[in-house]
Amino acid sequence: MTRTVPRMDALRRGVTGVAARALGLLTVFASSVAHASEADLVLPDFASKSFFGGSINGHQLLLSGIAVCVIGLVFGFMQYASLKNLPVHRAMLEISELIYETCKTYLMTQLKFIAVLWALIAVVMVGYFGFLRHMGVDRVVIILVASLVGIAGSCGVAWFGIRVNTFANSRTAFASLRGKPYPTYAIPLQAGMSIGMVLISTELLLMLAILLFIPADFAGACFIGFAIGESLGASALRIAGGIFTKIADIGSDLMKIVFKIKEDDARNPGVIADCTGDNAGDSVGPSADGFETYGVTGVALITFILLAVGEGFRVELLVWIFVMRIVMVLASLAAYGLNNLYQSAKYKNADHMNFEHPLTALVWVTSLISVALTFLVSYLLIPTLNGDPTLWWKLSLIISCGTLAGAIIPEAIKVFTSTESRHVREVVTASREGGASLNVISGLVAGNFSAYWMGLIIAGLMGLAFWFSGSGVPGADVGQLMIAAPVFAFGLVAFGFLGMGPVTIAVDSYGPVTDNAQSVYELSLIENVPDVKAEVKRDFGFDLDFEKGKQFLEENDGAGNTFKATAKPVLIGTAVVGATTMIFSIIVLLVGITNGQLNTEKTQFLSLLHAPFLLGLITGGAIIYWFSGASMQAVSTGAYRAVEFIKANIKLEGVEKASVADSKKVVEICTQYAQKGMINIFLAIFFSTLAFACLEPYFFVGYLISIAIFGLYQAVFMANAGGAWDNAKKLVEVELKAKGTELHAACVVGDTVGDPFKDTSSVALNPVIKFTTLFGLLAVELAVELEAAGQGSLTRIFSVVFFALSTVFVYRSFYKMRIQSVSGNSGASSSDAKPQAAVKTA
């Protein structure tokens, strides 16, 4: 393995140099001709409009949002401090701190790689804004800084997430030993709300700062730079985190079958890596993803309003959407408080509880409060628009379609992934006689059925929004304020999906804490600590109950699995629905607006009759399926390496736990293959985006639409198939208590198949769709500029060059990631090995 790192460094340097020279050449050939684009968008004067009967203007109203963001941040950090001060035994604290240290090392490695990727993106932004848009050096620097702020935001909330979760995991494990289930539920949710409030408040604060304090004629470009930065950070952390976590998970889980050892056996050196992976994949990735999703959806709506809405209504609509976000932060905070009071009264002294029920209640309470406040605040804020007293409730209905989706979609997903689901029980039943084969088939069935129902639900909600917006009739209902009102309605649905963002993030973050808590319990070997019962009674004042503690942790892990599964389709749905709004921005750029309507002479190119558009629709699907395969190949190869190392080094006799050195070596293997996979995948996407944008602009629009639609169904299918396999295993372990049986072994196989389905490929499609759309916005504008300057031949040349580069990395994503091992050199890099001698039987 030692030769891999220099090779990867050389690859990074080489790619950066090639891209810089190619894009530098592009800017040299660029003409001085410049056309209107998103970079030219000018924010209106928010102080020019008054609200609430003239008592406050728009600028003042938005300033009040900063105070709400501060409240959210204070709440989040207070919960952080509270978690840190909860009681925990030193044996468990030692394990959680080791997990945090490995997570921190992983995150620092990723930050270095993101810096290399940012250099590539920076070249494009400098070329576009500096050479083609002719902005001054100071403004280009500010745009680059905005992109760095976006990256810092994604990475910052990711770090905060792992710090909070690694406080909460050991505290949850220790609290479970009190013999009551309520603390086992309350601590992970408290950690999730801390992350959710800090994440959403930080994102909203940064967007308000750009909106209020950046010059109006420059804010549009800053928003785009900021969105690209946070999308880059989220994509890297989501993809690499997904690969890392599933390498570790599979490597650790397979030992249960090979050596017939228990879950999270302390002698297994893969368990620490698995715990690190729970945070890298299920905390770092989702935190960065949620941060980026919330921001990009807002940027898409801002762009739409400035492009498509009449000048007289821009202030009202911009202020309205941001006040909705501000209000929903307060709604989430209130719902959490109310739900806590009720659930505490109901379960605090209970001996048993269903861990899913209070989480479901929280989601629904938040959704209903958010919807009620949406109507109330909309009525007070925009009672009439364009003299129409009905638009306030029509806009409220549209955004409520998205808010309710945040509760409806999780309920639908539980039908396929909950431990109480008939689909999950069918997976278990099939495994009794059919073993792993029928287990896998039943999981695929659950995933396919879920994609059908999710497609209908999302289409239904978008259809309702379309109807409320005026059914596409020009000048009707919302259409009297803008062109393409249905596109705005779809953007509001995506906006509403994450309206109750703090709670959505909280229930998603619940899972990695519950998963880690189980592992911390086992790794701590607390049952073997001398005189531990007397020590805990003396120092903490309660009697230990090991059996109940283990039972609560396992049951709660099942609830965590379910709610991790429910959050995934919400995020992917937001990406897909929100992408329609951003794609509209590209369409406006291409076709232009004449007399308040899209130019009909050019809209004809957005049809199947225009061959490049159809070819783009076909090509997008190809990228989605390649991406799914490439990300799983990285997991497969990395897991092989991890299994190979663990089998060679695990010691089951004469030791209580694996050595720290062996555990760190497994973490190193996971990190290495996550990096290798990420480099190939990201650069293939990067160069594909440039290639297709330069090829033909309407081809590129078709391509973006295609990756959104194919990505939606692929992601939902994979996420829910994986969720069904995961909880089928949990059902066998907790309800049937059949660990170590053939049935359990079959379900473990299904679970390991589902691991890269649900936590690698599916979840990473979300930031990939948004990054491609956002970065594509700049890329296609750059290509259009060159075409207008008479450099059409040059754009085709660049298209060929960039496509050739993309195919290099597509090739590498399999052929340079194959499982290869030289006999007698276990775990070493052997890319030079001959294929016929490549695979060593472990």
N, C-alpha and C positions, 0 to 999 in steps of 0.2 A: 503493500500500500504506500510505501514511502515515496514512490516516484510520482504518485498521482497529484499531489499538491503542486509541485513545480509545473507539471503539465497544465493543470488548471489555471495557474497564474499566467503561464505563457499564452494560453487560449484567451484569457481575459484581455491581456495586453494587445494581442493580435487583433482581436475583434474590435476593440476600442479604436485602434489605429486605423483599421480599414474603414470603419464607419465615419470616423472624423475626416479622413481624406475624401471619401466619396461625397459626404454632405458638404464639405468645404468646397469641393468642385461645383456642386449644385448651386451654392450661393454665389460663386463667381460668375456663373452663366446667367444668374437671375437678372431680369430686366428691372428697370426702375419703375415699371408700371405696377400700380397697386390697386386692388379692387376691395370693395366693402366686404368685411368678414366679421367674425365674432370679436376679433381684436379691436374693431372700431366701435363696439357697443358702448353707449354712454348711459350711465345711470341717471335717472331723473332727480330733481331736487326734492328730497323727502319733506323738507320744511314747507313746501308750497301747498300742501294739502293738510287740512285739519280733520280731526276725528272726535267722536264723542261730543257732538254738538259744538265743535270749535274750541274745546277746552285744552286740546293738546295737538301738536302737529306730528307728522310722521316721523321726523327725525328724533323728537323727544320720546315718542312711543318706542322706537327701536332701541334708544339708549336705555330704556327701562328693562329691556331684555338682557342687557349686560348684568344688571343686578340679579336677575333670575339665574343667569349662568353662574354667578358667584355663589348664590345660595346652593345650587346643585353641586358645585365643586366643594364647598364647605361640608355639605352633607356627605359626599363621597369620601372625603378625607377623614371626617369624624368616624365613619364606619370602619375605615382602614385602621385608625388608631384603636377603636374598640376591639376589632378582631385581634390585633397584635397583643392586646392586654388580656385576652381570654386565657384561662388556665390550660396548661398542657404539660404532660409528663416529659421529662428530659429525653427519654428514649425515643419518643415520637418527634420531639422538636429537632433532635439530631438528624433524623431521616428527612424531614421537610426542608431543613436548611441545606442538606446535601442535594436534594432535588432542585432547590432554588439556584444553588451555585452552578449546577450543570445546565439549567435553563438559561442562566445569565451568560454562560460561556457560549451556548448555542446562539443566543440572540446577538451577541457581539460579533460572532462569525458572520451572521446574516447581514448585519449592518455594513460590514466591509464590502460584502458582495453587492448590496444595494447601492453603495457609493459608486461602484463600477458601472452599474446599470444606469444610474442617474447621469453619469458622464455621457453615455450614448444619447439619452433623451435631451440633455442640455445642448448638445451639438445641433439637434434638430430645432430646438427652441431659439437658439442664437441665430441660426440660419434663417428661420422664418421671421421672427420679430425684428431682428437686427438688420438683415440684408434685404428681405422682401418687404417688410412693413416699414422699414426705415425709421425705426424707433431709436431714440438716443441711447447711448451706453448706459446712462443712469436708469432708464426705464427697463431695459433688457435685464440689467442686474437685479432690479426689484422683482421682475417676473421669475427669474431664477431663484431668488430668495423665497418667493411665494411657493415655488415647487418644493424647495427644501423644507419650508414650514409644513407643507402637506406630508412629506416623508416623516418629518420629526413627529407630527401628530400621530400618524399611524404607528410608528415605532414606540412613541412615548406611552400611548394607551396600552400597547402590547406589553411593554415592561411593567406597567402598573398592574395589568391583569395577572401576570405570573407572580408578582410580589404578593398581591392580595390572596390569590388562590393558594400559594404555598404557606401563607399564614393559616388560611382556613382549613386546609386538608388535615393538618395534625390536630387542630382544635376540634374539628368534627369527629375525628377518630377517638379522641380522648373523651369528648362529651357523650359519645354513644355508650360508654362504659357505665354511665350513671343508671342505666336500666330503663330510661324513658326515651321514646322515639323523637319527641319534639325538638330537642337541641340538634339532633342529627339532620333535621330538615331546616331549622332556622339559620344555622351558621352558614351553610352554602348559599342560601338565598340572600343573607346579609352581604356576603362577599360579592354576589352577582349584582346586587343593587349598588354597591359601592363602585364597581366597575362601570355599570350602566350609566350612573349619574355623572361620573367624571368624564366618561367617553362623550356622551351627548352634550354635556355642558361645555366641554373643551371645543368640540366641533362647532357648536352654535356660536360660541364666543369668537372664534377665529373668523367665521363667516360674517358676523355682525361687524367686526373690526374692519374687514375689507369693505363692507357695504357703507360704513359710516365715516371712515377715516382715510381711505384711499381716494385720490381725485376721481371725480365721476367719469371722466373720459379715459381713465386708465384702469378702473376696477374690473372691467370685463376681461381684459387680458390677464390680470392677476388671478381672477377666479379660475380661468382655464389652467394657468400654471399651477395653482394650488391643487386643483382637482387631479391633474396629471400626476403631481407628486404623491398625493395620498393614494392614488390608484396604483402607482408603481410600488410603493411600500407594501400595500395590501396584497398585491399579486405575488410579490416575492415571498412574503411571510406566509401567505396561504398555501402556495404551491409547495415550497420547501418544507413548511411545517407539516403539511399533509403527508408528504413522502416520509419524513423523519418518524412521525408518530406511528405509522403503520409498519415500517421496518421493525421498530422496537416492539410493537404489539404482537406482530406475527412471530418474531423471534422468541419472545417470552412465552406466548401461548402454546406454541408447538412443543415446548419442553414438557407441558402437562401430559401430552400424549406419549412422547418418546420415553420419558423417565417415570411416568405415573406419579408426578408430584402435584402438590396442591397449587391453587391459584396464588400468585404472588409469594411463592416460596422464597424465603430470604437467601437460600443457597443458590438461587438462579441469578447469575450476573446480568441477565436481561431485564430484570424487574425495575431497577433504577432508571434504565433507558426508557422503559415503558412509561414510567411516571413522568420523566422529562418530556416524552412524546405527548402524553396527555395534555401537558401545558403548551408545548410547541404547536401541536395540531389543533387542540380543542380550546385553547385560551389565547395564545399569541395570534393565531390565524383569524379566529372569529372576531377578536377585539379590533384588529387592524381592518378587517373586512367590514365590520359594522360601522366603524369610524368613516371609512371611505364611502360606503353605501349611502350613509346619511348625508355626507357632503356632496357627493356627485349628483344625487337626486335633486338637491337644492340648486346646484349650479345649472342643471338641465332646465329647471323651471325658470330661473332667472334669465337664462339665455332665450328661452321661448318668449317670455313676456317682453323682453326688449326687442325681439325680432318681429313678433306677430301681433302684439296688442297695440291698439290705438294709443297715441301719446297721452290723451286725456285720462286714461285709466291705469297707466303703468304704476303710479305711486300707490293707488289703492290696492292693487293686486299684490304688489311686492310687499307692502306693509302687512297685508292680510296673511300671506303665507308664512311670514316670519313670526307674526303674533300667534298664529296657530301652533307653530313649533314651540314658542315660549310657553304657551298655555299648556301644551301637552307634557312638558317637563314637570310642571306643577301638578298636572293630573296624575302622572306616574308616581310622584312623591306622595300625593294624597292617597292614592289607591294602595300603595305599599303600607302606609300607616294604618289605614282602615282594615286591610286584610290581616295585618299583624295582630291587631287588637282582637279580631274575631277568631283567628286560628289559635292564638295563644289561649284565649278563654276556653276553646273547644278541646285542644289537644295537650296543653302544657302538662297536665297531670295524668294523661291517658297512658295506658300500657301498650296500646297498639294504635297504628294509624296507617291510612293509605297515603303514601307520600305524594302521589300524583294529584290528589284532590285539592289541597291548598294551592298548588301551583296553577292548576286549571282555574280556580276561583280568582286568583290574582290577575291572570290574563283577562278574564271576562270583566272583572270589576274595573280594571284600567281602561278597557275598550269602551265600556258603557259610560264611564265618567268623561272620557275623551270626546265621545260623540256628543254628549249633552253639552259640554263646554264649547265644542265646535259651533253648535247652533246658537248658543247664547252669545258668545263673543262675536260671531259673524253678524248677528242681528244688531248688536250695539256698534260694531265697527263699520259695516257697509250696508246700512239699511236700504239704501237705494244706489244703484249703479246705472248710469245713463238714463235716469228717470224711471227705471224698472224696479219696483219694490219686491220682486220675486227672486231676483238673482242671488240674494244672500242665502236663501234656503236651498236653492238649486246647487250652488257651489258647496254648501255644507253637505248636501247629500252625496255629491261626487267624492269629496274627500273622505266621507264616512264609509264609502265602499271600501276604501283602502284600510281605514282604521278597523272596521269589522273583520276585514280579511286577516288582520293580525291575530284575531281570536278564532275565526272560522277555519282557517288553514290548519292550525295546530290540532283542532278537533278532528279534521279529516285525516290528518297524518297519523293520529293515534289509532285509527281504524286499522292501519297496516303495520304499526310498529310497537304499540303498547304491549306490555306483558299480559294484558287482559284481552288483547285482540284475537279474533278468530283466525286471522291470517297467520299470526305468530304461533298460535296453538296448532294450526295445520302444519306448519313447518316441523314442530315437535312430533306430531302424529306420524308424518311421513317418514321421519327419521327412525322411528321404532323398528320398522321392518326393512325400510329401504336404505338405511344408513346415510352416509354423506351424500350419495348421489341424489336421492329424493329430497334430502334437506336443501341442496343447492337449487334443484328445480322448483321447489315450493317457494323459496325466497325470490327467485326470478318472477314467479307468478305474482307475488305480492307487489314487487316493484312495478311490473307492467300495469297491474290494475290501478295502482296509486297514480301512475302517470295519466291514465285515462280520467280519473276523477279530478285530479289537480288541474288538468287542462280545461275541463268543463267549469270548474270553480273560477279560475282566473278569467276565462273567456266570459263567463256570466257576469262577474263583477265589472269587467271592462265594458261589457255590453250595457249594463245599467248606467255606467258613467257616460257612455255614448248617448244614451237616451236622455238622461238628465241635462246633458250639454246642448241639446237641441237637435239631436239625430243627424248632425252634419248639414243641416239646412242653413245656408249663408244668411246671416242677419237674425237668426232665431235664437232666443234664449241667450246662452253664453256667447253664441256666435255674433251677437251685436257688438261685442267688445273686441273681437279679434278674428283673424283668419284661422282656419284649421282648428276650430274649437274642440273637436274630439281628441286631437293630439294633446291639447292642454288638459283635457279631462283624464286621459291616460296617465299623464305626468302627475296629476293630483292623486290618482289612485296609488301610484308608487310612493308618493309623498306620504299618504296615509298609512301605507304598510308599516313604515317605521315611525309613525306619529308617536306611538307609545314606546319609543326606542329604548328608554332605560329598562323597562320591564322585559322587552324582547331580548335584550342583551343579558339581563339578569337570569332568565330561565335557561338561556343557552350556556351561560357560564356556570350554572348549577352543576352540570354534568361532570366537567373535569375535576371539580372539588370532590364530588361523591366517589368518583373513580379512584382518585388519588388517596382518599381517606381509607378505603379498603386496603390499598397497598401499604400505606404508612402503618396501619395496624399490624399487618403481617411482618413487615420488615423491621419494625421496632422490637419484635420478640418480647413484648412487654409481659407476656405471661411467664416468661422465664427469668425475669428480673428478680433477684432474691428479695424476699419480704416485701414485694410490691404492694400487696393488699394493705399491710400495716402502714407502709409509707404513704400511700394515697389517702388512707383514712386520716392519718396525722396531718398531712400537708394540704389536702384538698377537701377533706370533710365528707367523703362519701365512700360507700362500699362498692368495689368493682364487681361488675357482672359481665364476664367475658362472653358467655353464650348469647345473651340478649344483644350485646354490643355488636357481635359479628352478624347476627341476624338482621339488625337494623341497618347496618352498613350495606349488606348485600341487597336488601329490599330497596334502600334508597338509591343504590347504583342503578337499579332497573328504572326508577323514576327519572334519574339523570339521563340515562340512555334515551328514554322516550322524549324528553324535552330538548335534548340536543338534536334529535331527529326532527322535531316540530319546527325548530328555528331555521333549519337549512332551507326548506322551500320558501319561507318568508323572505329570506335574503335573495335567493335566486329569482323569486317572483318580482322583487323590487328591481333587480338588475334588468330583467327582461322588459318589464313594463316601462321602467324609466328610460331604457335605451331608445324606446320609440320617440321620446321627446328630444333626445340628443341627436338622433338620426334626422329628425325634422330640421334641426339647425343646419345639417349638411345639405339637405334638400333645398332649403332656402338659399344657401350659398350658391348652389348649382343652377337653380332655375330662376331665382330672383322674384321680386314682387312688383307687379304692374297694376296700378289703380286699386291698390288694396287687396289684390288677389295674387295667388301664385301664377307665374307666367305659363299659360296653357300650351304655348308652343314647345316648351321644354319638358313639361310634366309628362308628355307622351313617351319620353324615354324611360319613365318609371313604370313600365309595363312589360308583359311577357313578349310583346311584339318587338321590343328592343333586345336583341340577342345578348349583348353584354350583361344586361340586368338579370336575365334568366341564368346565364352562366355563373354570375355572382351568387345567386341563390343556391346553385348546386355546389359551388366551391366551399361555401361556409360550412356545410355539413361535413365535408371532408376534413376540415380543420378540427371540428369538434371530436370526431372519432379518432383522428390521429392523437389529439391531446389526451384523450381518455387512455389510449393504449400506451403512450409514452410515459405518463405519470405512473401507471401501474407497473410498467417495465422497470422503472427506477425502484419501486417498492420491492418487486420480485427479486431483483439482483441484490439489493441491499439486505433484504431479509435472508437470502441465501448466505450472504457473508456473515450476518449476525448469528444465524443458526449454526453455521460451520464453526465459528469461534466459540459459541456457548457450549456446544457439544464437546469440543476439545478441551474446555477449561472448567466446566462445572465440576464441583466436588460435593458429593452427596454423603460422604462418610467422614466423620471426625470434625466437622465444622458446623457452626450454627448459621453462618451467613457468608455470602460471596465476598471476596476482597473488594475494597474500593477501587483498586487498580483495574481489576477485571471489569467491574461495572462501568468505569470511565472508558475503557477500551470499547465496549459495546456502544456507548454514547458517541464515541469518535467515529465508529463505523457508520452509524446512522447519520451523523452530520455530514460525513464525506459523500455518501451516496445521495443525500438530499441536495447537496450543493451541485454534484455532477448532473443529476436529473434536472435541477432548476436551471442551470446554465443552458443546457440544450433546449429545454422547453421555452424559456423566456426569449432567447435569441431567435428561435424559429418563429415565434409569434411576432416579435419586433420586426424582423425583416419581411415576413409575410404581409404585415400591415403596410409597410412602405411599398412593397412590390405591387400589391393590388390597388393601392391608392394611386400609384403612378400609371398603372395600366390603362384604366378608364374609369372616370368618376362614377358613372351609373352602375358599372360592374361592382364598384366598391360599396355602393348603397345596398345593392342586392346581397352582397357578401355580409354586411353588417346585420341586415334583417335575418339572414339565414343562420348566422352563429347564435343570434338571440333565440330563435325558435327551436333549432336543433338543440341548443344548449339547455333550454328550459326542460325539454322532455328527457334528455339524457341525464341531466342532473337529478331530476325528481325520481326517475326510475332507479338510478344507482343509489341515491341516498336512502330511499325507502326499502329497497331490497336489502341493503346493508343493515338498516335498522331492524328489519324483521329477523335476519339471521342473528344479530347481536342479542336481541331480547329472547329469542328462542333458547339460546344458550343460558341466559339468565333464568329463564323459567325452569329449565332442567335443574339448575343449581339451587335455586331458592325454594320453589314450590315442590318439585319432585324430589329434591335432595338426592340426586342421582349422580353426584360427582364420581369420576373414576370408572363409570360404566361405559359400555359400547355406545349407548344413546348419547352420553355426554361427549364422547370422542367424535361422534358424527356431527354434533352441534358445534363443537370447537372448530372442525374443518369448515363448516358453513360460515362461522363467525370470521375465520381468517380470510375466506374468500370475500366476505362482505367488507372487511376492513378498508382496503383501498377503494372499494366502491363508494362507501359513505363518507369517508374522512380524507380521501385524497382527490380523486378525479371529480366527484360531484361538487364538492364545496369550492374547489378552485375555479370551476367554470364561471362562478359569479364575478370575481374580480377580473378574470380574463376578458369577459364580455365587455365590462365597463372600461377597462384599460384600452382595449382595441378600439372601442367607439370614441373615447376621448382623444387618444393619441392619433387615431384616424382622422379626427377633425382637423388637426394641424397638418397631417400628411396630405390629405386630399386638397386642402387649401394651397399648400405648397405646390402640388402638381398642377392645380388650376392656374396658379400664377405663372408658372413656366409655360403652360400651354398658351395662355393669353399673350405672353411675350414672344411667341413664335418659336418656342423651344420644344415643340411637341415631340420631335425625334429624340431629343435628349431625355425626356421623361420616359419614353419607351425603353431607351438604353438602361436607364436607372431601374426600371421595372424588371428587366431581365437580370441585371446584376444582383438586385436585392432578392429576387426569387431564387437565383442560384445559391446565394448565401443561406437563404431559409432552408433549402433542400439539404444543404450540408448538415445543418443542425437537426433536421428531421431524420436524416440518415444516422447521425450520431446517437439520436435518442433511442435507437434500438441496437444497431450494430456495434456501437461502442459502449453499450450498457448491458451486453449479454452476460449471462452467468458463465464466468471463466475462472478456472482454478487449476493451478499446477500442483500435481501430487507432491506432497512433502513440503509445500510452501503455503500452508493454509492461510487464507485471508489476504495474501499478497496480491498486488495488482499484476495482472497477467494479460494485458491486452495484446501482447505479442504471441500468446500461445496459439498453437494450431487448433482449428475447430475440432478435429477428431480427438484431440487430447484435452478438450476444454473442461469437461465436467467430471469432477471427482465425486464418487459416491461417498457420502458422509457416513 
